[in-house]
Amino acid sequence: MDSYLIQVNGHGDHAPMLDVHLKTNGNSRSMGKMKGRKPRWAVRASEMSKKTFNPVRAIVDSMKVEPNPNKAMISLSLGDPTVFGNLPTNDEVTRAVKEVLDSGRYNGYAPSVGYQSCREAVAAYYNCPEAPLEAQDVILTSGCSQAIELALAVLANPGQNILVPRPGFSLYKTLALSMGIEVKLYNLLPEKAWEIDLNHLESLVDEKTACLIVNNPSNPCGSVFSKSHLQKILAVASRQCVPILADEIYGDMVFADCKCEPIATLSTNVPILSCGGLAKRWLVPGWRMGWILIHDRRDIFGNEIRDGLLRLSQRILGPCTIVQGALERILHRTPPEFYHNTLSILKSNADLCYAALSAIPGLQPVRPAGAMYLMVEIEMEHFPEFENDVEFTERLISEQSVFCLPATCFEYPNFFRVVITVPEEMILEACSRIQEFCEMHYQGAEGAQDLECDK
């Protein structure tokens, strides 16, 4: 009879290596039988891949609709400020990268958490007395999306749950479900400028709740929480002993008449992983530079979470070294007027869009205070020929060649999201077409009842 010994040898700082010895106590006939076995292919997709689901892609890809050939397409759907070329990054930003590239000093591997000097630059940029930061509190990542992924992965285990805003950025659910983490959706209130329904939020917490995601300013809502509302959110997290994952990628993209308080500056005891990056403020989403800021005033995370983030960061060996090399200059030398001009354009577009859509019967936009979006409620009772927001936006494409995302993508039916980064003339043309579309299909109370009876 044959026997097999698999011995694991490992010592010192080296990982264990499999040292396989094959011992046979019989003759060669049994080996011959093994060689004679006909292998069969059995390649299957992993369970993780099967659990990975992006609702935006699923909904958009299923919208088999052609735009009106007589009207040029206007897409108000993609949250990428670079698409139309009207919002270029600053020359100082591009010069910084060019100089780093020409230097040839940043072509190799960096530490998985980022160069020490770059972590110091980010810490210095966001450091303040209310939420002090040092280089050891910064993990550099490949974009803000990887920052969110690492933060989720370090805080939650399969079988636990996280609290996610509704409406909210779809990536949270996509990442969580792929990791075997349950998602519980807490409600935002459009009638209160998308504040959190705090009672509903707290009712969802149980012994398996691993973290609370707070997205402020919000994608898709364009809302910005007040200081007092953030303090109430922190009070819930403190009572329930739930850490916060703060998605603050739009934290510096707030209109002049509003102020965004980083939630960590208001926390005295709730530990927070704050995720951000270059993508939005500096208008370079494709450069894939993000970060996690670790705020842990009471040492609740301790070394456990820090060590976990270090280990997780080693899976891809850190973000782009070229952009890292330029990071200090980008953060500290970009002229203030660049930020001001960007926000002025966004605020002007937001005001134009809000005013135009507010005048359309059957639509109720919610005024944004930051980010790059606004949400619009569809009074579906006045558009009875459409089943839902997906059908509404499909017909808007086919008849008017205007593409807005149905808010079903964000778990919030009967709304749609508008991106406000497009040129002003496109905003005005799109709103004019939306008005024409709504006037064509709007039914007053009596007309809507008649149509329902006909069905």
Phi, psi and chi 1 to 4 in degrees:
 res  aa     phi    psi   chi1   chi2   chi3   chi4
   1 MET       -  138.5 -178.4  177.4  179.9      -
   2 ASP   -83.6  148.0  -62.5  -27.0      -      -
   3 SER  -131.7  152.2   64.5      -      -      -
   4 TYR  -129.5  136.0  -53.9   93.8      -      -
   5 LEU  -119.7  123.5  170.5   65.3      -      -
   6 ILE  -112.6  117.2  -62.1  178.6      -      -
   7 GLN  -112.2  133.2  179.9  177.0  -33.2      -
   8 VAL  -103.6  116.3  179.9      -      -      -
   9 ASN  -107.1  130.9  -64.7  -28.8      -      -
  10 GLY  -157.7  142.1      -      -      -      -
  11 HIS  -158.5  161.9   54.0   81.3      -      -
  12 GLY    60.0 -138.7      -      -      -      -
  13 ASP   -91.1    2.4  -65.2  -33.1      -      -
  14 HIS   -89.7  145.1  -59.9  -72.0      -      -
  15 ALA   -68.0  149.1      -      -      -      -
  16 PRO   -57.9  140.8  -19.6   30.4      -      -
  17 MET  -116.2  142.0  -57.7  -72.1  -69.2      -
  18 LEU   -77.3  120.8  -77.9  178.0      -      -
  19 ASP  -113.1  103.6 -172.4    3.1      -      -
  20 VAL  -100.3  123.7 -179.6      -      -      -
  21 HIS  -116.0  132.7  -58.2  -80.3      -      -
  22 LEU  -108.0  119.4 -179.7   63.6      -      -
  23 LYS  -117.0  131.2  -64.8 -178.3  178.6  179.3
  24 THR  -119.8  131.2   62.0      -      -      -
  25 ASN  -100.2    3.3  -63.9  -30.4      -      -
  26 GLY  -118.2 -163.0      -      -      -      -
  27 ASN   -90.8 -171.5   55.0   33.1      -      -
  28 SER   -79.5   -4.3   60.7      -      -      -
  29 ARG   -64.9  -39.0  -75.1 -177.0  -62.4  173.3
  30 SER   -65.8  -36.3   56.8      -      -      -
  31 MET   -64.4  -35.7  -70.3  -61.5  -68.7      -
  32 GLY   -62.6  -39.2      -      -      -      -
  33 LYS   -63.1  -40.1  -70.2  178.8 -178.4  176.8
  34 MET   -62.0  -43.6  -71.2  178.4   62.4      -
  35 LYS   -65.0  -28.1  -70.7 -179.8 -179.6  177.9
  36 GLY   -79.9  -11.4      -      -      -      -
  37 ARG   -66.9  131.3 -177.9 -177.2   68.2   83.9
  38 LYS   -86.9  114.3 -177.9  173.2  175.4   56.1
  39 PRO   -70.4  154.8   26.0  -32.9      -      -
  40 ARG  -127.7  141.0  -69.2 -175.1  -62.0  173.1
  41 TRP   -69.3  135.3  -70.6  105.0      -      -
  42 ALA  -147.1   61.4      -      -      -      -
  43 VAL   -94.9  122.9 -178.3      -      -      -
  44 ARG  -129.4  148.5  -62.6  -71.9 -177.2  -89.8
  45 ALA   -65.5  146.3      -      -      -      -
  46 SER   -69.0  159.3   68.9      -      -      -
  47 GLU   -62.8  -35.5  -71.6  -56.6  -50.2      -
  48 MET   -62.6  -42.1 -177.8  177.9 -175.7      -
  49 SER   -66.0  -35.0   71.4      -      -      -
  50 LYS   -69.9  -27.1  -67.9  176.2 -178.4  177.4
  51 LYS   -86.0   -8.1  -68.0  176.2 -177.8  175.5
  52 THR   -84.6  121.0  -59.1      -      -      -
  53 PHE  -145.3  122.0  172.0   77.8      -      -
  54 ASN  -104.8  107.5 -173.7  -34.8      -      -
  55 PRO   -63.4  -31.1   18.2  -29.0      -      -
  56 VAL   -63.7  -49.6  175.3      -      -      -
  57 ARG   -63.3  -41.2  -73.7  -94.2   50.9   90.9
  58 ALA   -61.9  -41.7      -      -      -      -
  59 ILE   -74.2  -47.0  -67.6  168.2      -      -
  60 VAL   -65.0  -42.6  170.5      -      -      -
  61 ASP   -66.7  -24.0  -69.6  -11.9      -      -
  62 SER   -85.4   -7.5   68.0      -      -      -
  63 MET   -82.5   82.3  -65.2  170.9   71.6      -
  64 LYS   -80.5   81.4  -53.5  -62.2 -177.3 -175.8
  65 VAL  -140.6  140.4   57.5      -      -      -
  66 GLU  -100.5  137.6  -66.3  -66.3  -32.6      -
  67 PRO   -68.0  163.7   21.8  -30.4      -      -
  68 ASN   -64.8  118.3 -175.2  -27.0      -      -
  69 PRO   -64.8  -16.9   23.2  -32.0      -      -
  70 ASN   -90.7   -0.7  -60.6  -44.5      -      -
  71 LYS  -132.3  132.5  -63.7 -170.9  177.0 -173.6
  72 ALA   -63.9  139.7      -      -      -      -
  73 MET   -69.2  134.0 -175.3   70.1  170.0      -
  74 ILE  -119.8  113.7  -59.7  176.6      -      -
  75 SER   -99.4  117.0  178.9      -      -      -
  76 LEU  -111.3   34.6  -54.8  177.6      -      -
  77 SER  -111.5  -26.4   62.0      -      -      -
  78 LEU   -99.7  125.7 -172.8   60.2      -      -
  79 GLY   -81.0   52.7      -      -      -      -
  80 ASP  -123.0  109.7 -178.9  -13.3      -      -
  81 PRO   -71.1   -5.9   27.4  -34.8      -      -
  82 THR   -93.7   -8.3   71.8      -      -      -
  83 VAL   -57.7  -43.7  169.3      -      -      -
  84 PHE   -98.6   -3.2  -65.1   95.7      -      -
  85 GLY    77.7    2.5      -      -      -      -
  86 ASN   -85.9   -8.0   59.4  -46.2      -      -
  87 LEU  -128.3   69.4  -68.2  172.6      -      -
  88 PRO   -73.9  155.6   29.2  -34.8      -      -
  89 THR   -72.1  170.8 -167.0      -      -      -
  90 ASN   -77.1  149.0 -175.3 -103.7      -      -
  91 ASP   -59.7  -33.1  -71.2  -17.2      -      -
  92 GLU   -62.2  -35.1 -172.9   70.0   32.0      -
  93 VAL   -67.9  -47.8  175.7      -      -      -
  94 THR   -69.5  -36.0   51.8      -      -      -
  95 ARG   -62.1  -39.2  -93.2 -162.8  -55.8  -88.3
  96 ALA   -59.7  -43.2      -      -      -      -
  97 VAL   -69.8  -40.7  172.5      -      -      -
  98 LYS   -60.4  -42.8  -72.5  176.1 -176.9  176.4
  99 GLU   -66.5  -39.4  -70.9 -178.9    9.5      -
 100 VAL   -64.0  -43.3  166.3      -      -      -
 101 LEU   -62.0  -44.5 -172.6   60.6      -      -
 102 ASP   -66.9  -27.6  -69.9  -20.2      -      -
 103 SER   -68.8  -26.8   75.5      -      -      -
 104 GLY    69.2   12.1      -      -      -      -
 105 ARG   -93.9   -3.0  -66.3 -171.2  -66.7  113.6
 106 TYR  -127.9   39.9  -68.5   89.9      -      -
 107 ASN   -97.5   -5.9  -64.9  -26.6      -      -
 108 GLY  -102.1 -172.3      -      -      -      -
 109 TYR   -71.6  145.4  -71.9  120.7      -      -
 110 ALA  -109.4  166.6      -      -      -      -
 111 PRO   -54.3  147.3  -24.1   33.6      -      -
 112 SER   -61.0  -26.3   63.2      -      -      -
 113 VAL   -92.5    1.3  -67.3      -      -      -
 114 GLY   106.3  158.3      -      -      -      -
 115 TYR   -60.6  143.0  -72.3  115.5      -      -
 116 GLN   -57.9  -43.7  178.4   72.1    9.2      -
 117 SER   -63.8  -33.9   60.6      -      -      -
 118 CYS   -73.3  -38.7  -59.5      -      -      -
 119 ARG   -63.7  -38.2  -62.4  167.9   73.6 -166.3
 120 GLU   -63.2  -39.3  -71.1  171.1   -4.7      -
 121 ALA   -64.4  -43.4      -      -      -      -
 122 VAL   -66.4  -43.3  173.7      -      -      -
 123 ALA   -60.0  -42.8      -      -      -      -
 124 ALA   -65.6  -35.3      -      -      -      -
 125 TYR   -67.7  -38.5 -170.6   79.6      -      -
 126 TYR  -103.2   -3.7  -72.1  103.3      -      -
 127 ASN   -65.2  138.6  177.9   61.7      -      -
 128 CYS  -154.2  159.7   62.9      -      -      -
 129 PRO   -57.8  -34.1  -23.8   33.1      -      -
 130 GLU   -74.0  -24.3  -60.8   80.9   11.8      -
 131 ALA  -146.0   74.9      -      -      -      -
 132 PRO   -64.8  147.2   21.5  -30.6      -      -
 133 LEU  -136.0  142.9  -74.8  168.8      -      -
 134 GLU  -124.5  170.8  -61.3  177.4    1.4      -
 135 ALA   -55.9  -36.1      -      -      -      -
 136 GLN   -67.2  -12.8   65.6 -179.6    9.6      -
 137 ASP   -92.2    4.7  -57.0  -43.2      -      -
 138 VAL  -118.2  128.9  177.5      -      -      -
 139 ILE  -116.8  118.8  -53.9  -73.1      -      -
 140 LEU   -83.2  142.8  -61.4 -175.4      -      -
 141 THR  -136.8  167.7   62.4      -      -      -
 142 SER   -83.1   80.2 -177.9      -      -      -
 143 GLY    82.2  166.1      -      -      -      -
 144 CYS   -67.7  -29.4 -172.9      -      -      -
 145 SER   -63.6  -37.9   57.5      -      -      -
 146 GLN   -70.8  -33.0 -162.0 -145.7    1.6      -
 147 ALA   -58.7  -44.6      -      -      -      -
 148 ILE   -64.2  -42.1  -66.1  167.0      -      -
 149 GLU   -61.4  -45.8  179.6 -179.2   26.2      -
 150 LEU   -65.2  -41.2  -65.5 -173.9      -      -
 151 ALA   -62.6  -43.7      -      -      -      -
 152 LEU   -63.0  -44.1  -81.7  177.7      -      -
 153 ALA   -65.7  -30.6      -      -      -      -
 154 VAL   -84.4  -23.2   80.9      -      -      -
 155 LEU   -95.7  -26.3  -68.3  175.0      -      -
 156 ALA  -126.2  142.6      -      -      -      -
 157 ASN  -104.2  157.9  -75.5  -52.4      -      -
 158 PRO   -54.0  135.9  -25.8   34.7      -      -
 159 GLY    96.0  -18.9      -      -      -      -
 160 GLN   -85.2  176.3  -70.0 -172.8  -68.2      -
 161 ASN  -130.0  157.1   64.3   70.8      -      -
 162 ILE  -125.4  155.3   60.4  170.5      -      -
 163 LEU  -102.8  123.8  -51.7 -179.2      -      -
 164 VAL  -127.2  138.9  171.0      -      -      -
 165 PRO   -70.0  148.2   23.4  -32.3      -      -
 166 ARG  -130.3  115.4  174.5  173.4   54.5 -159.5
 167 PRO   -71.3  151.1   26.0  -34.4      -      -
 168 GLY  -157.0  165.8      -      -      -      -
 169 PHE   -59.6  127.4 -175.4   35.9      -      -
 170 SER   -68.4  -21.0   61.3      -      -      -
 171 LEU   -60.9  -32.1 -175.8   68.7      -      -
 172 TYR   -56.6  -48.7  -50.7  138.0      -      -
 173 LYS   -69.4  -40.8 -175.5  173.3 -178.3  178.8
 174 THR   -56.8  -48.6  -61.9      -      -      -
 175 LEU   -67.0  -46.4  -68.6  172.1      -      -
 176 ALA   -62.2  -48.5      -      -      -      -
 177 LEU   -64.1  -34.2  -65.0 -176.4      -      -
 178 SER   -65.8  -24.0   73.3      -      -      -
 179 MET   -94.0    1.7  -60.4  177.6 -164.7      -
 180 GLY    78.1   23.3      -      -      -      -
 181 ILE  -102.3  131.6  -60.2  163.9      -      -
 182 GLU   -75.3  145.0 -178.1 -171.2   -5.0      -
 183 VAL  -110.2  127.2  170.1      -      -      -
 184 LYS  -113.3  125.5  -69.0 -172.6  172.5 -175.3
 185 LEU   -95.7  122.3  -59.5  169.9      -      -
 186 TYR  -102.1  149.2   64.6   81.9      -      -
 187 ASN   -86.2  140.1  -69.0  -30.3      -      -
 188 LEU  -100.8  151.7  -54.1 -177.8      -      -
 189 LEU  -111.6  106.7  -57.3  170.8      -      -
 190 PRO   -61.3  -33.1   18.9  -29.6      -      -
 191 GLU   -70.7  -12.5   67.9  -85.4   14.9      -
 192 LYS  -116.4   37.3  -67.4 -172.1  175.3 -178.3
 193 ALA    55.9   37.5      -      -      -      -
 194 TRP    67.9   29.8  -60.1  110.4      -      -
 195 GLU   -66.1  159.6  -74.9 -171.2  -12.3      -
 196 ILE   -76.4  137.7  -65.3  173.7      -      -
 197 ASP   -74.9   94.9 -177.4  -22.0      -      -
 198 LEU   -66.5  -35.0  -64.7  168.6      -      -
 199 ASN   -65.0  -42.8  -69.5  -29.2      -      -
 200 HIS   -64.8  -43.5 -177.2 -127.7      -      -
 201 LEU   -54.8  -51.6  169.1   67.1      -      -
 202 GLU   -67.6  -29.9 -167.7  156.7   13.1      -
 203 SER   -66.9  -19.5   73.5      -      -      -
 204 LEU   -85.4  -14.6  -63.1  175.3      -      -
 205 VAL   -71.3  133.7  179.4      -      -      -
 206 ASP  -140.4 -172.5   61.5   24.0      -      -
 207 GLU   -67.8  -13.1   69.2  -79.6   -2.7      -
 208 LYS  -101.7    7.5  -68.6 -174.3  177.4 -179.2
 209 THR   -77.2  121.2  -59.1      -      -      -
 210 ALA   -95.3  -33.1      -      -      -      -
 211 CYS  -165.9  163.3   77.3      -      -      -
 212 LEU  -113.7  125.3  160.0   63.3      -      -
 213 ILE   -92.3  124.9  -65.9 -177.7      -      -
 214 VAL  -118.1  116.7  177.2      -      -      -
 215 ASN  -107.2  107.9  177.2 -151.9      -      -
 216 ASN  -148.8  122.5 -177.4   50.0      -      -
 217 PRO   -58.0  159.8  -23.7   35.2      -      -
 218 SER   -97.2  137.7  165.5      -      -      -
 219 ASN  -110.0  114.7  174.0   12.6      -      -
 220 PRO  -105.4    6.1   37.0  -37.2      -      -
 221 CYS   -87.5  -26.4  -58.3      -      -      -
 222 GLY    71.6   16.4      -      -      -      -
 223 SER   -88.7  158.0   55.1      -      -      -
 224 VAL  -133.2  122.8  179.4      -      -      -
 225 PHE   -74.2  143.7  -66.3  148.4      -      -
 226 SER   -74.2  163.6   66.7      -      -      -
 227 LYS   -58.7  -43.2  179.8  177.7  178.7  179.2
 228 SER   -65.8  -36.4   62.5      -      -      -
 229 HIS   -69.7  -39.7 -170.9   60.3      -      -
 230 LEU   -61.4  -37.9  -71.9  169.5      -      -
 231 GLN   -64.7  -35.5  -71.9  170.0  -31.0      -
 232 LYS   -69.5  -36.8  -68.3  173.4 -176.2  175.6
 233 ILE   -62.0  -44.9  -63.1  166.7      -      -
 234 LEU   -62.8  -34.8  -74.9  165.3      -      -
 235 ALA   -63.7  -40.3      -      -      -      -
 236 VAL   -63.6  -47.7  172.4      -      -      -
 237 ALA   -61.7  -37.9      -      -      -      -
 238 SER   -68.0  -44.6  178.8      -      -      -
 239 ARG   -61.0  -39.1  -84.6 -164.3  -56.6  -87.7
 240 GLN   -94.0   -2.7  -60.2  -64.4  -22.8      -
 241 CYS    55.7   48.8  -62.9      -      -      -
 242 VAL  -114.9  122.8  175.0      -      -      -
 243 PRO   -69.7  162.1   26.2  -33.5      -      -
 244 ILE  -114.5  134.2  -71.7  177.2      -      -
 245 LEU  -101.7  110.3 -168.4  170.2      -      -
 246 ALA   -99.3  113.0      -      -      -      -
 247 ASP   -88.8  102.3  179.2   -3.2      -      -
 248 GLU  -119.9   35.3  -63.0 -179.9  -33.4      -
 249 ILE   -61.0  -27.5 -173.2   64.4      -      -
 250 TYR   -99.5   16.4  -64.5  100.0      -      -
 251 GLY   -58.3  -29.9      -      -      -      -
 252 ASP  -100.1    6.0  -62.5  -56.9      -      -
 253 MET  -108.7   72.1 -164.0  172.2  -93.8      -
 254 VAL  -128.3  138.1  177.6      -      -      -
 255 PHE   -68.7  158.2  -57.8  153.2      -      -
 256 ALA   -60.7  -30.0      -      -      -      -
 257 ASP   -87.2   14.3   53.1   -4.8      -      -
 258 CYS  -139.2  162.3 -169.8      -      -      -
 259 LYS  -135.4  137.7 -176.2 -179.8  179.6 -176.7
 260 CYS  -109.1  120.2 -179.3      -      -      -
 261 GLU   -92.8  121.1  -55.4  -86.4   -1.1      -
 262 PRO   -57.5  130.6  -21.1   32.6      -      -
 263 ILE   -62.1  -27.6 -166.3  168.1      -      -
 264 ALA   -65.8  -26.6      -      -      -      -
 265 THR   -70.4  -14.6   62.4      -      -      -
 266 LEU  -105.3   -4.9  -54.1  174.9      -      -
 267 SER   -93.6  131.4  175.5      -      -      -
 268 THR  -101.0  -22.8   56.6      -      -      -
 269 ASN  -140.8  -21.9   66.1  -36.9      -      -
 270 VAL   -75.4  122.4  176.6      -      -      -
 271 PRO   -74.9  142.8   27.2  -31.7      -      -
 272 ILE  -136.4  134.6  -64.2  165.7      -      -
 273 LEU  -105.5  111.5  -63.5 -179.1      -      -
 274 SER   -99.7  125.9  175.3      -      -      -
 275 CYS  -107.5  132.9  -60.8      -      -      -
 276 GLY  -151.8 -165.0      -      -      -      -
 277 GLY   169.0 -177.5      -      -      -      -
 278 LEU   -79.5  -20.8  -69.5 -176.6      -      -
 279 ALA   -49.4  -50.7      -      -      -      -
 280 LYS   -94.3  -51.9  -51.1  -57.7 -177.3 -178.8
 281 ARG   -60.9  -38.3 -179.1  164.4  170.9   78.0
 282 TRP  -101.0    2.7  -72.6  -89.2      -      -
 283 LEU    59.7   43.5  -53.6  174.5      -      -
 284 VAL  -137.4   60.1  -73.3      -      -      -
 285 PRO   -61.5  -28.6   21.2  -32.8      -      -
 286 GLY   -75.9   -7.7      -      -      -      -
 287 TRP   -79.4  -12.4  -70.7   11.7      -      -
 288 ARG    52.3   60.2  -49.1  -45.8  -60.0  138.3
 289 MET  -126.8  113.9  175.7   56.1   62.7      -
 290 GLY  -132.7 -177.1      -      -      -      -
 291 TRP  -160.4  156.3   46.7   74.0      -      -
 292 ILE  -112.3  129.0  -59.5  172.2      -      -
 293 LEU  -105.4  122.3  -51.2  179.9      -      -
 294 ILE   -94.9  113.7  -55.0  169.3      -      -
 295 HIS  -112.0  112.9  -62.8  -80.3      -      -
 296 ASP  -145.9   68.3 -170.4   21.4      -      -
 297 ARG   -62.9  -30.9  -55.1  -72.9  -73.8  -80.6
 298 ARG  -101.4    9.6  -63.3  -72.7 -178.3   87.2
 299 ASP    57.8   40.4 -159.5   32.5      -      -
 300 ILE   -78.6  -42.1  -66.3  167.5      -      -
 301 PHE   -64.9  -42.7  -75.9  153.0      -      -
 302 GLY    58.8 -158.0      -      -      -      -
 303 ASN   -73.1  -21.6  -69.9  -27.4      -      -
 304 GLU   -56.5  -52.1  176.6   90.7    0.1      -
 305 ILE   -74.1  -39.5  -64.9  -58.9      -      -
 306 ARG   -62.0  -46.1  -68.3  174.7 -174.4  -87.7
 307 ASP   -64.8  -37.1  -69.2  -13.2      -      -
 308 GLY   -63.3  -42.2      -      -      -      -
 309 LEU   -65.2  -38.2  -75.0  170.4      -      -
 310 LEU   -60.5  -47.1  170.8   60.5      -      -
 311 ARG   -64.1  -42.5  -71.4 -169.2  -66.3  -90.0
 312 LEU   -66.1  -35.2  -72.1  169.3      -      -
 313 SER   -65.1  -22.6   73.5      -      -      -
 314 GLN   -76.3   -4.2  -67.6  168.3  -12.6      -
 315 ARG   -69.9  -32.3  -70.0  171.3   26.4  155.8
 316 ILE  -124.1    6.2   68.9  161.9      -      -
 317 LEU    60.7   36.9  -58.7 -179.9      -      -
 318 GLY    83.4  169.9      -      -      -      -
 319 PRO   -81.8  178.8   30.3  -34.5      -      -
 320 CYS   -54.5  125.1  175.0      -      -      -
 321 THR   -72.8  -30.0   54.5      -      -      -
 322 ILE   -61.6  -47.7  -61.8  -65.2      -      -
 323 VAL   -68.6  -36.1 -177.8      -      -      -
 324 GLN   -57.5  -44.3  -76.4 -167.7   62.1      -
 325 GLY   -60.6  -29.6      -      -      -      -
 326 ALA   -91.8   -4.5      -      -      -      -
 327 LEU   -62.3  -45.4 -169.2   52.8      -      -
 328 GLU   -60.8  -43.7 -178.4  172.9    7.8      -
 329 ARG   -66.0  -41.1 -179.5  166.7  166.9  177.6
 330 ILE   -59.8  -46.4  -69.4  170.9      -      -
 331 LEU   -67.6  -40.2  -67.6  174.5      -      -
 332 HIS  -106.1   -7.4  -63.5  -70.5      -      -
 333 ARG  -120.0   -3.7  -64.0 -165.7 -165.0  177.6
 334 THR   -65.4  126.2  -57.1      -      -      -
 335 PRO   -67.9  141.8   20.4  -29.9      -      -
 336 PRO   -56.8  -31.4  -23.2   32.6      -      -
 337 GLU   -66.0  -23.9   56.4  -94.2   24.7      -
 338 PHE   -63.2  -48.6  164.2   70.7      -      -
 339 TYR   -61.9  -43.5  -51.6  128.4      -      -
 340 HIS   -60.9  -45.0  174.2   76.3      -      -
 341 ASN   -64.6  -41.9  -69.1  -18.4      -      -
 342 THR   -59.8  -47.4  -59.2      -      -      -
 343 LEU   -67.5  -33.5  -69.4  172.5      -      -
 344 SER   -63.8  -41.7  -66.1      -      -      -
 345 ILE   -63.9  -46.6  -68.5  169.3      -      -
 346 LEU   -63.3  -41.9  -66.7  178.2      -      -
 347 LYS   -64.6  -42.9  175.0   68.9  161.4   60.1
 348 SER   -61.9  -45.2  175.8      -      -      -
 349 ASN   -62.9  -41.9  -77.8   -3.9      -      -
 350 ALA   -61.2  -43.9      -      -      -      -
 351 ASP   -65.1  -43.2  -71.2  -15.3      -      -
 352 LEU   -61.0  -47.1  -77.3  171.4      -      -
 353 CYS   -65.9  -44.5 -170.1      -      -      -
 354 TYR   -61.7  -45.5  177.3   79.6      -      -
 355 ALA   -64.0  -43.7      -      -      -      -
 356 ALA   -66.6  -43.8      -      -      -      -
 357 LEU   -74.6  -28.5  -63.7 -179.7      -      -
 358 SER   -64.1  -26.4  -65.4      -      -      -
 359 ALA   -84.3   -2.1      -      -      -      -
 360 ILE   -95.0  119.4  -59.6  174.3      -      -
 361 PRO   -58.0  134.6  -24.1   34.4      -      -
 362 GLY    95.3   -7.9      -      -      -      -
 363 LEU  -117.8  143.7  -61.3 -175.5      -      -
 364 GLN  -134.4   88.2  -66.6  -70.5  -20.3      -
 365 PRO   -72.3  152.9   27.5  -33.3      -      -
 366 VAL  -108.6  122.0 -178.3      -      -      -
 367 ARG   -63.3  128.2 -175.3 -174.6  -70.0  -83.1
 368 PRO   -85.0  162.4   31.0  -32.4      -      -
 369 ALA  -123.7   -1.5      -      -      -      -
 370 GLY  -178.4 -166.2      -      -      -      -
 371 ALA    59.4 -148.5      -      -      -      -
 372 MET  -130.9   24.3  -50.0 -171.7  -50.1      -
 373 TYR  -142.2  160.5  -43.9   99.0      -      -
 374 LEU  -143.7  151.4   90.0  166.8      -      -
 375 MET  -105.1  143.8  -71.7  -84.3  -84.9      -
 376 VAL  -126.8  124.4 -175.9      -      -      -
 377 GLU   -81.5  136.0 -177.9  179.7    6.3      -
 378 ILE  -100.0  118.4  -50.1  164.2      -      -
 379 GLU   -77.0   87.3  -64.6  176.2  -18.9      -
 380 MET   -60.5  -25.6  -65.1  -57.0  -60.5      -
 381 GLU   -64.5  -20.7   67.0  -87.5   17.6      -
 382 HIS   -93.8   -0.8  -67.5  -61.1      -      -
 383 PHE  -129.9   61.2  -58.9   96.8      -      -
 384 PRO   -67.2  -14.8   23.2  -33.2      -      -
 385 GLU   -75.9  -11.4   64.8 -172.7  -75.6      -
 386 PHE  -104.2  134.1  -55.4  125.8      -      -
 387 GLU   -71.6  -36.4  -74.4  -70.1  -33.8      -
 388 ASN  -162.5 -175.8   49.0   43.9      -      -
 389 ASP   -67.0  -28.7   55.5  -53.2      -      -
 390 VAL   -66.2  -46.5  176.3      -      -      -
 391 GLU   -63.0  -39.8  -80.2 -165.9   16.8      -
 392 PHE   -59.0  -49.1 -177.6   96.4      -      -
 393 THR   -71.9  -30.8   51.5      -      -      -
 394 GLU   -61.3  -46.9  -78.7 -179.8  -25.7      -
 395 ARG   -68.9  -30.9  -71.7  -77.6  -69.3  -81.2
 396 LEU   -63.0  -36.4 -176.5   57.5      -      -
 397 ILE   -69.0  -50.4  -64.3  169.5      -      -
 398 SER   -67.4  -30.6   65.3      -      -      -
 399 GLU   -96.0  -35.1  -65.5 -179.0   20.4      -
 400 GLN  -121.3   -3.3  -63.1  -68.0  -21.1      -
 401 SER    56.1   40.7  -63.7      -      -      -
 402 VAL  -120.0  125.5  174.6      -      -      -
 403 PHE  -112.7  109.2 -177.0   16.9      -      -
 404 CYS  -115.7  149.6  -58.0      -      -      -
 405 LEU   -78.8  126.9  -88.0 -171.9      -      -
 406 PRO   -64.9  138.4   23.9  -32.1      -      -
 407 ALA   -74.6   -4.1      -      -      -      -
 408 THR   -56.2  -28.3  -67.1      -      -      -
 409 CYS   -59.6  -24.9  -66.9      -      -      -
 410 PHE  -111.6   22.3  -50.1  107.3      -      -
 411 GLU    66.3   26.4  -51.7  -81.9   -4.9      -
 412 TYR  -137.5   82.9 -147.5   78.8      -      -
 413 PRO   -64.8  158.9   21.0  -30.6      -      -
 414 ASN    71.4   22.3  -58.6  -26.3      -      -
 415 PHE  -129.6  165.8  -82.0   70.0      -      -
 416 PHE  -137.6  155.8   62.7   86.3      -      -
 417 ARG  -105.4  137.5 -172.5 -168.5   74.1  172.5
 418 VAL  -113.7  132.4  176.6      -      -      -
 419 VAL   -91.2  131.7  173.5      -      -      -
 420 ILE  -106.8   18.0   57.7  172.5      -      -
 421 THR   -88.2   -4.3   56.0      -      -      -
 422 VAL   -74.8  161.4  -56.5      -      -      -
 423 PRO   -58.0  151.7  -24.9   34.2      -      -
 424 GLU   -56.1  -42.1  179.2  179.6  -51.9      -
 425 GLU   -65.1  -30.2   60.4  -88.2   17.9      -
 426 MET   -71.7  -40.1  -82.4 -167.9  177.5      -
 427 ILE   -57.0  -48.6  -74.3  -82.0      -      -
 428 LEU   -64.8  -42.5  -66.8  173.4      -      -
 429 GLU   -65.2  -42.6  173.7   63.1   17.8      -
 430 ALA   -62.7  -43.3      -      -      -      -
 431 CYS   -66.0  -35.8  -70.9      -      -      -
 432 SER   -63.8  -41.7  174.6      -      -      -
 433 ARG   -68.8  -38.3  -67.1 -171.6 -160.7  176.2
 434 ILE   -62.7  -39.5  -67.6  170.4      -      -
 435 GLN   -62.4  -45.2  179.5  173.5   -1.2      -
 436 GLU   -60.5  -41.7 -177.6 -179.3  -27.4      -
 437 PHE   -62.4  -47.4  175.6   81.0      -      -
 438 CYS   -67.0  -39.2  -71.5      -      -      -
 439 GLU   -63.1  -33.3  -72.6  174.3   -8.6      -
 440 MET   -68.0  -36.3  178.0   73.4   67.6      -
 441 HIS  -109.8   -7.5  -62.5  -75.2      -      -
 442 TYR   -67.0  136.2 -178.8   86.0      -      -
 443 GLN  -123.2  129.1  -63.8  -76.3  -22.6      -
 444 GLY   -67.6 -178.5      -      -      -      -
 445 ALA   -57.3  -44.4      -      -      -      -
 446 GLU   -69.9  -43.9  -69.0 -177.8    4.3      -
 447 GLY   -62.1  -39.0      -      -      -      -
 448 ALA   -65.5  -39.6      -      -      -      -
 449 GLN   -65.7  -40.3  -72.8  175.6    0.8      -
 450 ASP   -62.9  -41.4  -68.7  -17.2      -      -
 451 LEU   -65.7  -38.5 -163.6   57.5      -      -
 452 GLU   -64.7  -38.7  -76.9  -61.5  -44.1      -
 453 CYS   -65.9  -37.1  -69.1      -      -      -
 454 ASP   -62.5  -32.4  -69.1  -18.1      -      -
 455 LYS   -67.3      -  -71.5 -179.0  178.8  179.2
